[in-house]
Amino acid sequence: VILDITSECNFKCSYCFNKNNGDYSKIQRLSEENFLEILSILTKQGIKQITLGGGEPLLHPNIVSFVDLITQAGITCHLISNGFCLDKQLAIKLKSAGLSQIQMNIDSLDARVHDRMRGRTGSFKKVINAFSNAIDAGLITVAQTVVTSENEKEVIDIFEYSRRLGIHRS
């Protein structure tokens, strides 16, 4: 199950369906009460894995406790993130709470192209640091790429670069 816990996002990716564009009056966050209700239903249904997404799930104030609750229920927990907020301390907290895998995007090896596609200056540098933080914390890392006409000739290079960084899957 992919469970989007917030519509809030700190990026404006050119290809994203989430068009809040910084309008915080439109932000929706899953409450702890609703999360617990959904988790109970999914547990009873025998779900084996929940992937937390959004928006940007790391912006949800209960992200660490949600991961903990999922893993305490005996369910594997993964996360899809843009990585911008994943510092060393948060990576360690998420791993300690039971997160097993994090998926983040490398959309170009040219930082300017990546940043333009993601709608956020500095996002390339941040995601590379986030991968390092996740690896150091012991998380399985997955690099994703949204293929467009801007980066289609880089796909193999992105995969090779990911491997050199120590990213587990791409």
Beta strands, then each sheet from edge to edge (+ up, - down):
strand 1: 2-6
strand 2: 49-54
strand 3: 76-80
strand 4: 99-105
strand 5: 140-144
sheet 1: 1+ 2+ 3+ 4+ 5+
end
